[in-house]
Each structure stands twice: as C-alpha cells, then as structure tokens.
Amino acid sequence: MLLDPKKSLCSTNQSVVISRDKGQKTEHRAENPSGKYSIRHYKLDGVLIQQEECCDFLLLNDTGYKSYYIELKGQDVKKAVEQVLAAERKCKSELYQYLSHYRIVVKKAPVQRNFPKNYRDLLADVGTRRLKLKTMKMEEVLE
C-alpha cells in the first residue's frame, strides 16, 4: 500500500498543512478549519514514488473523498501537468473513490494565452475549481 496512513506527514485533524520543498519559496497552504476533516499529507516525488516522474505532494481529505495533487515548479507548466497526472495514475487504485484536484504553484507563470495545450485540455476537462495555478503561494480552505 503506497498511501499508508502511518507515512502521512500531518496529524489526522491538523488545522494547516503546508507543502514546500526545502530551500524553495513556492508553497501550497491548505486550511482545515477547526480540524473539520480527516486528512493525510504525503511527499510523493523521491520519497513514496522513486525513479518515476510525479508531482511533489499529495493531500487527502478522507472525510470528503478529495485528493489534491500538488506540484511546485519553476515555470514549466507543461511538465507540471504531466507530473500531477502521472501521480494520479500511480495512486488511482487506492483513491478510486476520491475526486481529483490539481494544484500547480510556479515561480513564474506564462501569459494565459501561452499556457500549454495539456493545461488547457485538463482545464476544459475538470474546470477551474479542480485545476488551479498560482504564482509563488497558493492558499485555500479545504471543502
């Protein structure tokens, strides 16, 4: 089992979960108001998943059956989309009941008209609630 609850980086009802790579400034911050949801947080790239490309982190809302694939990137949005989708494929058998959300945090984002085709295609498939891209820092409240 890849997503063993014992390997989670946070406590079950933690109020704030921060995804950030060492020495990097880009980050994703998720708030779990009053510890309302049962959550898990994993470092995927290089820890749980090795020798395969995937996104950096996975945040699970076990109460709401939602998964958040989080990629922290320089500016290569095309590569970031590939990595979140690769992680989703890798975890799909354990998370088949979960609704996937994709979070990409970049140091520098391209002009919207220059977003890569795979980003535009994913956005058309899942919409703006499930795919979000921000520069430097993304903050959200879990639902």
Secondary structure, DSSP 8 states (H G I E B T S, - for coil): -TT-GGG-SS-TT-SEEEE--TT---EEEEE-GGG-S-EEEEETBTTTB-SS---SEEEEETTTTEEEEEEEESS-HHHHHHHHHHHHHHHTTT-TTSEEEEEEEESS---GGG--HHHHHHHHHH-TTTEEEEESEEEEE--
